[in-house]
Structure formats: structure tokens, C-alpha cells
Amino acid sequence: MQLLFLKKKEFEMKNTNQFVAVWLDAKFANIITFEDDETNVQTVESDIEDYRPKGGSRSKTPWGPMDKISEKKYLERRNRQVQKYFDKISALINNYSQIYLFGPAELKEKLYRSISDLHAFRDTNIKVETADSMTEAQKIAQAKEHFKLKK
């Protein structure tokens, strides 16, 4: 009986009018929360490495064939790192009813596709926008403007 009560309470917490904005690129994400006229910014570092595959070799004959390198292992490794990054972010934003994703890279769309399939984000309003690189104050101002909060 108590377990049902806890689940109902968690459901009610989810439906409160809480806002979170996430500015992200491949290096880090800023999670901006607004609660009780207070703005909090939390930074999540990513472990995504920038790969530049090296290798391949030429044959001894001039203009001979060149051995190719397989990029499959590099791409699989990057995809695992991106998924870990998204898991860190989604664990921090899953209790909010409105989520605003913005940033310069394509990762925001990938994060949207990743979390929109999850059951925890089923009743969440998620908006995605492209934005340039910004200072922390500009990110907060953009998020407040999106949610129509007082500056």
C-alpha cells in the first residue's frame, strides 16, 4: 500500500510546473533550473573524445593501392561515449515537466530522440532550438526568455 503511495507522489511531483533548460555541445552541458525565483546552473562534462583515425599504408609500388582503415570501431566507441553523456543528462532532468534543449551542435537533436523514447519523459514537454555559443549569463537569459520568466 505504501509503495503505491510513493509512486503516486512521484507522479504528482512530475506534473508540477518545473522548468529546466539544457545547453549542450560535445564538450559539456549546462543544466539551468528555475525554482522559487532562484536560478541554478550545473555543468556536466562529457567524456566524448575527438577522434582522428590514423593509419593506412601504401604499397611499395608507386601509385599502388592504399590500405584503408576501419572507422567502425571509432564510431562505436564514440556512440557509447555519447550514450553515457546522454544518460548523465537525462538522470538530472527526468523530474521536470518542461525541458528546453538548445546549443550549437547536433547533439541536442540526438538527445531529444534519445529521451523522447524513454518512459520517464512520456508526459514531458520538450522544445529544441539551435543557438550559438554563449556565455553563462546569455544562456540563462535565453532560457528565461523561452519560459517567459522574469529577468
C-alpha positions as CSV (number, residue, x, y, z in Angstrom):
1,M,0.0,0.0,0.0
2,Q,2.8,2.4,0.8
3,L,4.6,1.6,-2.5
4,L,1.5,2.8,-4.4
5,F,1.5,6.0,-2.4
6,L,5.2,6.7,-3.2
7,K,4.6,6.1,-6.9
8,K,1.5,8.4,-6.9
9,K,3.6,11.1,-5.1
10,E,6.4,10.8,-7.6
11,F,3.8,11.2,-10.4
12,E,2.4,14.3,-8.8
13,M,5.9,15.7,-8.5
14,K,6.5,15.2,-12.2
15,N,3.4,17.1,-13.1
16,T,4.3,20.3,-11.2
17,N,5.3,23.3,-13.4
18,Q,9.1,23.0,-13.2
19,F,11.3,24.3,-15.9
20,V,14.8,23.1,-17.0
21,A,16.9,24.3,-19.8
22,V,19.9,22.3,-21.2
23,W,22.6,24.0,-23.3
24,L,24.8,21.3,-24.7
25,D,27.6,20.6,-27.1
26,A,30.2,17.8,-27.3
27,K,32.4,19.2,-24.5
28,F,29.9,19.9,-21.8
29,A,26.3,20.6,-20.9
30,N,24.9,23.4,-18.7
31,I,21.7,22.4,-16.9
32,I,19.7,25.5,-15.9
33,T,16.9,25.1,-13.4
34,F,14.4,27.6,-12.1
35,E,12.9,27.0,-8.7
36,D,11.4,29.6,-6.3
37,D,12.9,32.7,-8.0
38,E,16.3,31.1,-7.9
39,T,18.4,30.1,-10.9
40,N,20.8,27.2,-10.6
41,V,23.4,26.2,-13.2
42,Q,25.0,22.8,-13.1
43,T,27.7,21.7,-15.6
44,V,28.0,18.1,-16.8
45,E,31.3,17.3,-18.5
46,S,31.3,14.9,-21.4
47,D,33.8,12.1,-22.0
48,I,33.4,12.2,-25.7
49,E,36.8,12.1,-27.4
50,D,37.6,13.8,-30.7
51,Y,38.9,11.0,-32.9
52,R,41.2,11.5,-35.8
53,P,41.8,8.0,-37.2
54,K,45.4,7.4,-38.3
55,G,46.8,4.6,-40.2
56,G,46.7,3.1,-43.6
57,S,49.7,2.4,-45.7
58,R,50.8,2.5,-49.3
59,S,52.3,-0.4,-51.2
60,K,55.9,-0.3,-52.3
61,T,54.9,0.3,-55.9
62,P,54.5,3.9,-56.9
63,W,50.8,4.9,-57.2
64,G,49.9,1.5,-55.7
65,P,46.8,0.7,-53.7
66,M,46.4,2.1,-50.2
67,D,45.2,0.0,-47.3
68,K,42.2,1.5,-45.7
69,I,41.5,1.7,-42.0
70,S,38.2,0.7,-40.4
71,E,36.3,3.5,-38.8
72,K,33.7,1.2,-37.4
73,K,35.5,0.8,-34.0
74,Y,36.0,4.5,-33.7
75,L,32.3,5.2,-34.4
76,E,31.1,2.5,-32.0
77,R,33.3,3.9,-29.3
78,R,32.1,7.5,-29.9
79,N,28.4,6.3,-29.8
80,R,29.0,4.6,-26.5
81,Q,30.5,7.8,-25.1
82,V,27.6,9.9,-26.4
83,Q,25.1,7.5,-24.8
84,K,26.8,7.7,-21.5
85,Y,26.8,11.5,-21.8
86,F,23.0,11.4,-22.5
87,D,22.4,9.1,-19.6
88,K,24.1,11.6,-17.2
89,I,22.0,14.4,-18.5
90,S,18.7,12.5,-18.6
91,A,19.2,11.4,-15.0
92,L,19.4,15.0,-13.9
93,I,16.4,16.3,-15.9
94,N,13.8,13.5,-15.7
95,N,11.7,15.1,-12.9
96,Y,10.9,18.3,-14.9
97,S,7.7,18.9,-16.8
98,Q,9.1,21.3,-19.4
99,I,12.5,20.9,-21.0
100,Y,14.2,23.3,-23.3
101,L,17.2,21.9,-25.3
102,F,19.5,24.4,-27.1
103,G,23.0,24.6,-28.3
104,P,25.2,24.9,-31.3
105,A,25.8,21.2,-32.1
106,E,23.6,18.4,-33.5
107,L,23.8,16.6,-30.1
108,K,20.6,18.4,-28.9
109,E,18.5,16.6,-31.6
110,K,20.2,13.3,-30.7
111,L,19.4,13.9,-27.0
112,Y,15.8,14.7,-27.9
113,R,15.5,11.5,-29.9
114,S,17.1,9.5,-27.1
115,I,14.9,10.8,-24.3
116,S,11.7,11.1,-26.2
117,D,11.6,7.2,-26.4
118,L,12.0,6.8,-22.6
119,H,9.0,6.2,-20.4
120,A,10.2,8.8,-17.8
121,F,9.8,11.6,-20.4
122,R,6.4,10.5,-21.7
123,D,4.4,13.4,-20.3
124,T,7.2,16.0,-20.6
125,N,7.0,19.0,-23.0
126,I,10.4,19.2,-24.8
127,K,11.4,22.0,-27.1
128,V,14.6,22.0,-29.2
129,E,16.3,25.1,-30.7
130,T,19.6,25.9,-32.3
131,A,21.7,28.5,-30.6
132,D,25.3,29.9,-30.9
133,S,28.0,29.5,-28.3
134,M,27.1,31.7,-25.4
135,T,28.3,33.0,-22.0
136,E,26.6,31.6,-18.9
137,A,24.6,34.8,-18.5
138,Q,23.4,34.7,-22.1
139,K,22.3,31.0,-21.6
140,I,20.3,32.0,-18.5
141,A,18.7,34.9,-20.3
142,Q,17.7,32.7,-23.3
143,A,16.2,30.1,-21.0
144,K,14.2,32.8,-19.1
145,E,13.0,34.3,-22.4
146,H,11.9,30.9,-23.6
147,F,9.9,30.1,-20.4
148,K,8.7,33.7,-20.2
149,L,10.1,34.2,-16.7
150,K,11.0,37.5,-15.1
151,K,14.5,38.6,-15.8
